[in-house]
Structure formats: structure tokens, C-alpha cells
Amino acid sequence: MLELEPQSAATSASYYQNANDFNTALLVVYDNLQSQVNDHFELIEYRSDNLFIAAPTAGSQDRYNLDRFVETTANELVLDYWETLYKGISRSNDIISRIDDVDFDADLKARYVGEARFLRAFNYFNLVRLWGDVPLVLSPLGPESALSKGRDASTEVYNAIFEDLTYAVENLPEQHESADLGRVTSYAAQGLLAKVHLTLGNWNEASNELDAIITSSQYGLMPGILDVFDVNNELNNEVLFAIRFNKEIVGEGHGRWFANSDPVTSNPTNQTLLDAYVSGDSRSDAIAFTQIGTSFLLNKFLDEQSIVTNRVGNDYILLRYADVVLMQAEALNEIAYSPNGPAFTLLNSIRSRAGVPDLTSTDLGNQEQFRAAVLKERWLEFPFEGQRWYDLIRTGTAEEQILQNQGVTMQLHQYLYPIPQSEIEKMNNPEIFPQNPGY
């Protein structure tokens, strides 16, 4: 008859008492993003034609299998990312479901909900792109309810994403005070909303959101590509949203991304990508290596280790202005090809920054040629930034690009990952929780 709450730890029911409690809970949701970066590298970068593993080594079999399109339903990297994404969703749901029960400033409350809904939408956007139909959970679930929750149609998931991001755009500030720098803004929400529309081929809707960002003049291109990733100037004018790290605080730094002992013999960068840069393209410098101590570090993620924590602190950029520019170029071309029109101006602004010649309608004489040029420009602009695999699956070009650039054959069903086998067995109900076809 007695239901005693644990005396040694706060429960969700008892924890939320004031605005500060919700702020702390939100920081935990942001913290979950830090946990996603390595999983994101594995499932997006190694899956794409950016990285190539010549042979598996001790501890890299799952990564090799992803890279070569021979993964099984028991792949631990697939499971790790699935679990991390749903952990972030669960934390967002907890905040959203309980905030109306606590009395504090209405504008601050709306902002906190906007942040939680943006982060939930971001997690669902990754889930639906990688697995297709997934369980759509928008409020806290108990263990029994969770075991009866089946996979929902991707259309329902996208509708929830649109609702979350629309709320975020309407309720988040355009900028934050210095104490809150790095938290999501309305412009970041618009950028992500545009990317969702772009993924679904909603060209006019995507263009409208992107135009609002461009005409705001709040963002712009940095002078050089390495300026974007300068650890001494993070959250610069090109960054709409990034996962933040701090190497001087224990637990808030990270290991060196893509560091190796010999960039000649152990460089995982696909040679086809390296060869795709024309002479003078400054972006090739960003994926070259610099030696620091006994390690060689990718220039894009160059940072000195902290003497306090022995960690580095590069932020991981999720959305930057160059992406906004290239998305708008793509959207405008899909709406209507225009010889030497605004889409060309946008595309060439990225090329000009890189130091390569402009393209004109003489080079790209129709919509299809411009479409291919934008896809290639995105490949050269965003390697190791978690973009390439998503670009390949949304454009339906993964099979040809992977075969052409990596010499690996993929099957049509591998546009989606398998549902982790442990989840299939836990649910044990193929009617509401089937495995993806082909696995």
C-alpha cells in the first residue's frame, strides 16, 4: 500500500520544483549530444565514401562491416547510436511533460520547451533517416508501455519533427546572452527545419526558411575554411549550432578525432575524396594532417591537449552557414533551373571562398547538371562533418557514389540500417516491431 520514493536520489516526479531544475535538466539533454559524436562518425562517416578501412583490426570489426556494407543486426555501433538517440528523446520528453506543472516565468518556460523540442526533433531526424519507421514516443513511458510500443510510420515521425521545430522557431530567441552562448536559437531551428524540408523534397518550404536566415544578415562565411574550425574562435559567424566541449573541465573534453600515428600508412581518408579536390582548393588543407607530439591530427579538428585533463575541446559543428548557402542553391535549382541565376551566385560563393573558379551555365547547362554539382560541392565542403551519408540517401545516389568512389557494392535495403537485434528480441513482436527488410 505504501509507494516510497527512493531516499538516495531524486526521481523525475520529485525533482522538478523550479526554473533552475528545468535548466539543469536541459543541460543534461545537451550533454547527451556529446555522447553522440563518436557514434555519428561511425554510422555516417564510415558508411559514406569519405573514409575507407582496408582491413579490420582488433576492435574495429563492427566499423569495418559498416564501411563495407556487410553489417549484421548485432552490430554494436548501430545499437549504441540507437540507444543514445532515444536517451536524448527520453530526457526531452521528461522536461516537456512536467514543465506545465511548475510555476515560473512564461517566456522562460516557452524557451526551455523550445530547446527541448528542438533537441527531440534533432534526435528523431537522425533516427528516421537511418532506420525509417521508428517508435514515436512523445511523453514518458513506463517499462510495460515501452514493450508494447511498435514502430510508427516515418510520415508520423516527420510530422512530429515539423511540429517540434515550428514551435522552436516561434519560441526561441534569435541570439543568447554570453552566459547561454551555444544553446539553440530560432535561426538554428529554422536551419534544421529547412534541412528536414529539403530531405523530403519540399523545395519551396525549405527555400523560405533558408531565405529568412540569409536575409537576416546574422551569419556569413568566414574568410577561410580553417577559420571556421579555429578552436580559439568557436561559435564564430558561420556557426548556427554546434555540440560544445570544454577540455579544461573533467568530463567535458573528448579524445582526438581521427588522430593517427602515420597519415601515409594509416590515413582512413578515401583516396577518391582526396583526388576530388582540384589544385588550389583550400578545403583540401582541412583534411590534411599536422603532427603534434607523436600524433598526426586532422587540420579540421586541430587542438592541443589540456595539461589538466589530457583531452581536447573542439566543438562539433552541426549546422553552419555554408550549409545554409548550399541548401538554398539546391532548393532554388529544384524549384526552377535558372542560367546564371541566384543559385549559381550561392554555389559560387562557396567555391570562391575555397579558391576555385566559378561555374556558369556553360559548365552546368541544365537542372540535372547543377544538381550533381551541388552534391559534389557538399562532398568537398563538409567531409567528416556528418553530412555525406545523409546527402547520399536523401538524393538516392548512394549506390552509384559508393561504387564509383569506394569500389564497394551496396544493396538497396542498405539505405536503412538494421534495427538492433537486441531491440527486436526485447519486443518479440514482429507485427508491431518488425526488422527492416533485407536483414
C-alpha positions as CSV (number, residue, x, y, z in Angstrom):
1,M,0.0,0.0,0.0
2,L,3.0,2.3,0.5
3,E,4.8,3.7,-2.5
4,L,8.0,5.2,-1.2
5,E,10.2,7.2,-3.4
6,P,14.0,6.4,-3.3
7,Q,15.6,8.3,-0.5
8,S,19.1,8.4,-2.0
9,A,18.2,10.1,-5.4
10,A,15.8,12.5,-6.9
11,T,13.0,11.0,-9.1
12,S,11.5,12.7,-12.1
13,A,8.3,13.2,-10.1
14,S,10.1,15.0,-7.2
15,Y,13.0,16.7,-9.0
16,Y,11.3,19.5,-10.9
17,Q,10.5,22.2,-8.4
18,N,11.6,25.5,-10.1
19,A,13.1,27.0,-13.3
20,N,16.6,26.2,-12.3
21,D,15.7,22.5,-12.1
22,F,14.5,22.6,-15.7
23,N,17.6,24.4,-16.8
24,T,19.8,21.8,-15.2
25,A,17.7,19.0,-16.9
26,L,18.1,20.8,-20.3
27,L,21.9,20.8,-19.9
28,V,21.7,17.1,-19.4
29,V,20.0,16.8,-22.8
30,Y,22.7,19.0,-24.4
31,D,25.2,16.7,-22.7
32,N,23.7,13.7,-24.5
33,L,24.7,15.3,-27.8
34,Q,28.4,15.0,-26.7
35,S,27.8,11.2,-26.3
36,Q,26.6,11.1,-29.9
37,V,29.6,12.4,-31.7
38,N,31.6,9.2,-31.9
39,D,28.5,7.2,-32.9
40,H,27.8,9.8,-35.5
41,F,31.3,9.4,-37.0
42,E,30.8,5.6,-37.2
43,L,27.4,5.4,-38.8
44,I,27.7,8.5,-41.1
45,E,31.3,9.0,-42.0
46,Y,32.5,5.3,-42.2
47,R,29.3,4.4,-44.0
48,S,29.9,7.1,-46.7
49,D,32.7,7.3,-49.2
50,N,34.7,9.7,-47.0
51,L,36.5,7.0,-45.1
52,F,37.7,3.6,-46.1
53,I,39.1,0.8,-44.0
54,A,41.5,-1.5,-45.9
55,A,41.2,-4.4,-43.4
56,P,39.6,-5.0,-40.0
57,T,41.9,-4.7,-37.0
58,A,41.4,-5.7,-33.3
59,G,38.3,-3.8,-32.1
60,S,37.3,-2.4,-35.5
61,Q,35.3,-5.2,-37.0
62,D,31.9,-3.5,-36.5
63,R,33.3,-0.3,-38.1
64,Y,34.8,-2.3,-41.0
65,N,31.4,-4.1,-41.5
66,L,29.6,-0.7,-41.7
67,D,32.2,0.6,-44.1
68,R,32.0,-2.4,-46.4
69,F,28.1,-2.9,-46.2
70,V,28.3,-6.3,-44.5
71,E,26.9,-5.3,-41.1
72,T,24.6,-7.6,-39.2
73,T,21.7,-6.9,-36.9
74,A,24.1,-7.5,-33.9
75,N,26.4,-4.6,-34.8
76,E,27.3,-2.8,-31.5
77,L,27.8,0.6,-33.2
78,V,24.3,0.5,-34.6
79,L,22.9,-0.3,-31.2
80,D,25.0,2.4,-29.4
81,Y,23.6,5.1,-31.6
82,W,20.0,3.9,-31.4
83,E,20.2,3.9,-27.6
84,T,21.9,7.3,-27.4
85,L,19.3,8.9,-29.6
86,Y,16.4,7.5,-27.6
87,K,18.1,8.5,-24.4
88,G,18.1,12.1,-25.6
89,I,14.5,11.9,-26.6
90,S,13.5,10.4,-23.2
91,R,15.2,13.3,-21.4
92,S,13.5,15.9,-23.6
93,N,10.1,14.2,-23.0
94,D,10.6,14.4,-19.3
95,I,11.1,18.1,-19.4
96,I,8.2,18.8,-21.8
97,S,5.7,16.7,-19.9
98,R,6.4,18.2,-16.5
99,I,7.1,21.9,-17.1
100,D,3.5,23.0,-17.1
101,D,3.2,21.7,-13.5
102,V,5.7,24.2,-12.2
103,D,5.1,27.9,-11.9
104,F,7.7,30.3,-13.3
105,D,8.2,32.9,-16.0
106,A,6.1,32.0,-19.0
107,D,8.6,33.3,-21.6
108,L,11.4,31.4,-20.0
109,K,9.2,28.3,-19.8
110,A,8.4,28.6,-23.5
111,R,12.1,29.0,-24.3
112,Y,13.0,25.8,-22.3
113,V,10.3,23.9,-24.1
114,G,11.6,25.2,-27.4
115,E,15.1,23.9,-26.6
116,A,13.8,20.5,-25.5
117,R,11.6,20.2,-28.6
118,F,14.5,21.2,-30.9
119,L,16.7,18.6,-29.4
120,R,14.0,16.0,-29.6
121,A,13.4,16.8,-33.2
122,F,17.1,16.6,-34.0
123,N,17.3,13.1,-32.4
124,Y,14.2,11.9,-34.3
125,F,15.5,13.3,-37.6
126,N,18.6,11.2,-37.3
127,L,16.5,8.1,-36.3
128,V,14.1,8.4,-39.1
129,R,16.8,8.9,-41.7
130,L,18.8,6.0,-40.6
131,W,16.1,3.4,-39.7
132,G,12.9,4.6,-41.4
133,D,9.8,3.7,-39.3
134,V,10.7,4.1,-35.6
135,P,8.8,4.2,-32.3
136,L,7.4,7.8,-31.9
137,V,7.5,8.5,-28.2
138,L,6.4,12.0,-27.2
139,S,5.8,11.5,-23.5
140,P,7.5,9.4,-20.7
141,L,6.7,5.7,-21.0
142,G,6.9,3.1,-18.2
143,P,8.6,-0.3,-18.9
144,E,5.3,-2.1,-19.7
145,S,4.1,0.6,-22.1
146,A,7.5,0.7,-23.8
147,L,7.4,-3.0,-24.5
148,S,4.1,-2.6,-26.3
149,K,5.1,0.4,-28.4
150,G,5.6,-0.5,-32.0
151,R,7.3,1.2,-34.9
152,D,5.4,4.2,-36.3
153,A,5.3,5.3,-39.9
154,S,8.1,7.7,-40.9
155,T,5.4,10.2,-42.1
156,E,4.2,10.4,-38.5
157,V,7.7,10.9,-37.2
158,Y,8.3,13.7,-39.7
159,N,5.0,15.4,-38.7
160,A,6.2,15.4,-35.1
161,I,9.6,16.8,-36.2
162,F,7.8,19.6,-38.1
163,E,5.7,20.4,-35.1
164,D,8.6,20.5,-32.7
165,L,10.8,22.7,-34.9
166,T,7.9,25.1,-35.8
167,Y,7.4,25.6,-32.0
168,A,11.2,26.1,-31.6
169,V,11.4,28.7,-34.3
170,E,8.5,30.6,-32.8
171,N,9.7,30.5,-29.2
172,L,13.5,30.6,-29.2
173,P,15.5,33.8,-29.2
174,E,17.5,34.9,-32.2
175,Q,20.5,35.2,-30.0
176,H,21.6,34.3,-26.5
177,E,23.4,36.4,-23.8
178,S,27.0,35.4,-23.3
179,A,26.2,33.1,-20.4
180,D,24.0,31.0,-22.7
181,L,26.1,31.0,-25.8
182,G,25.9,27.7,-27.6
183,R,22.3,27.0,-26.8
184,V,19.9,26.6,-29.7
185,T,18.5,29.7,-31.3
186,S,15.5,30.3,-33.6
187,Y,17.9,30.5,-36.6
188,A,19.3,27.1,-35.7
189,A,15.8,25.7,-35.6
190,Q,15.0,27.3,-39.0
191,G,18.1,25.8,-40.4
192,L,17.2,22.3,-39.2
193,L,13.6,22.8,-40.3
194,A,14.9,23.7,-43.8
195,K,17.1,20.6,-43.9
196,V,14.1,18.4,-43.0
197,H,12.1,20.0,-45.8
198,L,15.0,19.5,-48.2
199,T,15.2,15.9,-47.2
200,L,11.5,15.4,-48.1
201,G,11.8,17.4,-51.4
202,N,9.7,20.3,-50.0
203,W,11.7,22.8,-52.0
204,N,9.6,25.9,-51.6
205,E,9.3,25.4,-47.9
206,A,13.0,24.8,-47.5
207,S,13.8,27.9,-49.6
208,N,11.6,30.1,-47.5
209,E,13.3,29.1,-44.2
210,L,16.7,29.4,-45.7
211,D,15.9,32.8,-47.2
212,A,14.9,34.1,-43.7
213,I,18.3,33.1,-42.4
214,I,20.2,34.6,-45.3
215,T,18.4,37.9,-45.3
216,S,18.7,38.3,-41.5
217,S,22.5,39.0,-42.1
218,Q,23.1,37.3,-38.7
219,Y,25.6,34.9,-40.3
220,G,28.2,34.8,-43.0
221,L,31.1,32.8,-44.4
222,M,34.4,33.0,-42.6
223,P,37.4,34.1,-44.7
224,G,38.9,30.6,-44.9
225,I,37.7,27.1,-44.2
226,L,40.1,26.6,-41.3
227,D,38.8,29.8,-39.7
228,V,35.5,28.0,-39.2
229,F,37.2,25.3,-37.1
230,D,39.6,27.6,-35.2
231,V,39.4,26.4,-31.5
232,N,40.3,30.0,-30.5
233,N,37.2,31.4,-32.3
234,E,34.5,28.9,-31.8
235,L,30.8,29.9,-32.3
236,N,32.1,32.3,-35.0
237,N,29.9,34.0,-37.6
238,E,29.5,30.8,-39.6
239,V,28.2,28.6,-36.8
240,L,24.4,28.3,-36.3
241,F,24.7,25.3,-33.9
242,A,27.4,23.1,-32.5
243,I,27.9,20.5,-29.9
244,R,30.1,22.2,-27.3
245,F,33.1,20.8,-25.4
246,N,35.5,22.2,-22.8
247,K,38.8,20.4,-22.5
248,E,39.7,22.2,-19.2
249,I,36.7,20.6,-17.3
250,V,36.9,17.0,-16.4
251,G,34.3,15.0,-18.4
252,E,33.6,17.9,-20.9
253,G,36.5,17.3,-23.3
254,H,37.0,14.5,-25.8
255,G,39.7,12.4,-27.4
256,R,41.4,13.5,-30.7
257,W,39.1,12.8,-33.6
258,F,40.8,10.8,-36.4
259,A,44.3,11.1,-34.9
260,N,46.8,8.5,-36.1
261,S,50.5,7.7,-35.9
262,D,51.2,7.8,-39.6
263,P,49.0,9.7,-42.1
264,V,50.7,7.9,-45.0
265,T,50.1,4.3,-44.0
266,S,47.1,4.6,-41.6
267,N,45.1,7.5,-43.1
268,P,41.5,6.3,-43.4
269,T,40.5,9.2,-45.8
270,N,39.2,7.7,-49.0
271,Q,41.8,8.5,-51.8
272,T,38.9,9.3,-54.2
273,L,37.9,12.1,-51.9
274,L,41.5,13.4,-51.8
275,D,41.7,13.3,-55.5
276,A,38.4,15.2,-56.0
277,Y,40.0,18.5,-54.9
278,V,41.4,20.5,-57.8
279,S,44.7,22.3,-57.5
280,G,44.3,25.4,-55.3
281,D,41.2,24.2,-53.4
282,S,42.0,25.3,-49.9
283,R,39.5,22.8,-48.5
284,S,42.0,20.0,-49.1
285,D,44.1,21.6,-46.4
286,A,41.3,21.0,-43.9
287,I,41.6,17.2,-44.3
288,A,45.4,17.1,-44.3
289,F,47.3,16.2,-41.1
290,T,49.6,18.1,-38.8
291,Q,51.9,16.4,-36.3
292,I,51.6,17.3,-32.7
293,G,53.9,15.3,-30.5
294,T,53.8,11.7,-31.7
295,S,50.3,12.0,-33.2
296,F,49.1,13.4,-36.5
297,L,45.8,15.3,-36.3
298,L,43.3,16.2,-38.9
299,N,43.6,20.0,-39.5
300,K,39.9,20.4,-39.3
301,F,39.9,19.2,-35.8
302,L,43.3,20.5,-34.7
303,D,43.7,21.3,-30.9
304,E,46.3,21.0,-28.2
305,Q,45.6,18.6,-25.3
306,S,44.8,20.2,-22.0
307,I,47.6,19.7,-19.4
308,V,44.8,19.4,-16.8
309,T,42.6,16.7,-18.4
310,N,44.8,15.4,-21.3
311,R,41.7,16.0,-23.5
312,V,41.0,18.3,-26.4
313,G,37.9,20.5,-26.7
314,N,36.9,21.1,-30.4
315,D,33.2,21.9,-30.7
316,Y,31.5,19.6,-33.2
317,I,29.6,21.8,-35.7
318,L,26.1,20.5,-36.6
319,L,24.9,23.4,-38.8
320,R,26.9,26.2,-40.4
321,Y,26.2,29.0,-42.8
322,A,27.9,27.3,-45.8
323,D,25.3,24.5,-45.4
324,V,22.5,27.1,-45.5
325,V,24.0,28.6,-48.7
326,L,24.3,25.2,-50.5
327,M,20.9,24.1,-49.3
328,Q,19.4,27.2,-50.8
329,A,21.3,26.8,-54.0
330,E,19.9,23.2,-54.2
331,A,16.4,24.3,-53.4
332,L,16.3,27.1,-55.9
333,N,17.6,24.8,-58.7
334,E,14.9,22.2,-57.9
335,I,12.2,24.9,-58.0
336,A,13.4,26.1,-61.4
337,Y,16.7,26.0,-63.1
338,S,17.9,29.5,-64.0
339,P,21.0,30.0,-66.1
340,N,23.5,32.1,-64.1
341,G,20.7,32.9,-61.6
342,P,20.7,33.2,-57.8
343,A,21.5,29.5,-57.3
344,F,24.8,30.0,-59.3
345,T,25.7,33.0,-57.1
346,L,25.2,31.0,-53.9
347,L,27.1,28.0,-55.2
348,N,30.0,30.2,-56.4
349,S,30.2,32.0,-53.1
350,I,31.3,28.7,-51.6
351,R,33.7,28.0,-54.4
352,S,35.2,31.5,-54.2
353,R,36.0,31.0,-50.6
354,A,37.8,27.8,-51.4
355,G,39.8,29.5,-54.2
356,V,38.4,27.6,-57.2
357,P,36.8,29.1,-60.3
358,D,33.2,30.0,-60.6
359,L,30.8,27.7,-62.5
360,T,28.4,29.2,-65.1
361,S,25.6,27.8,-67.2
362,T,28.2,26.9,-69.8
363,D,29.5,24.4,-67.3
364,L,26.2,23.4,-65.9
365,G,23.7,23.7,-68.7
366,N,20.6,22.2,-67.1
367,Q,18.9,21.3,-63.8
368,E,20.4,17.8,-63.6
369,Q,24.0,19.1,-64.1
370,F,23.5,21.8,-61.4
371,R,22.1,19.2,-59.0
372,A,25.1,17.0,-59.5
373,A,27.4,19.9,-59.0
374,V,25.8,20.9,-55.7
375,L,26.1,17.3,-54.4
376,K,29.8,17.3,-55.3
377,E,30.3,20.7,-53.7
378,R,28.8,19.4,-50.5
379,W,31.1,16.4,-50.6
380,L,34.1,18.7,-50.8
381,E,32.9,21.3,-48.3
382,F,31.7,19.0,-45.4
383,P,33.9,15.9,-45.1
384,F,33.8,14.5,-41.5
385,E,31.0,16.8,-40.5
386,G,28.3,14.2,-40.6
387,Q,26.7,15.3,-43.9
388,R,27.8,12.9,-46.7
389,W,25.8,9.7,-46.0
390,Y,22.7,11.8,-45.3
391,D,23.2,13.6,-48.6
392,L,23.6,10.3,-50.5
393,I,20.5,8.7,-49.0
394,R,18.3,11.8,-49.5
395,T,19.3,12.2,-53.1
396,G,19.0,8.5,-53.9
397,T,22.6,8.3,-55.2
398,A,24.2,6.2,-52.6
399,E,24.7,3.0,-54.7
400,E,26.4,4.7,-57.6
401,Q,28.5,7.1,-55.5
402,I,29.7,4.3,-53.1
403,L,30.6,2.0,-56.0
404,Q,32.2,4.8,-58.0
405,N,34.2,6.4,-55.2
406,Q,34.8,3.5,-52.9
407,G,34.6,0.4,-55.1
408,V,32.1,-1.2,-52.8
409,T,28.7,-2.6,-53.8
410,M,25.7,-1.8,-51.5
411,Q,22.2,-3.2,-51.8
412,L,19.1,-1.2,-52.0
413,H,17.9,-2.1,-48.5
414,Q,21.1,-0.7,-47.0
415,Y,19.8,2.8,-47.4
416,L,18.5,1.9,-43.9
417,Y,20.3,0.3,-41.0
418,P,19.0,-2.8,-39.3
419,I,17.0,-2.4,-36.2
420,P,19.4,-3.6,-33.4
421,Q,18.8,-7.3,-32.8
422,S,18.5,-6.8,-29.0
423,E,15.6,-4.4,-29.6
424,I,13.9,-7.0,-31.9
425,E,14.3,-9.7,-29.3
426,K,13.2,-7.4,-26.4
427,M,10.0,-6.6,-28.2
428,N,9.5,-10.1,-29.7
429,N,6.5,-9.0,-31.7
430,P,7.1,-8.8,-35.5
431,E,3.6,-7.5,-36.1
432,I,4.3,-4.2,-34.4
433,F,8.1,-4.2,-34.3
434,P,9.5,-5.9,-37.5
435,Q,13.0,-5.9,-38.7
436,N,13.9,-3.7,-41.7
437,P,13.7,-5.7,-45.0
438,G,16.8,-7.4,-46.1
439,Y,18.3,-8.0,-42.7
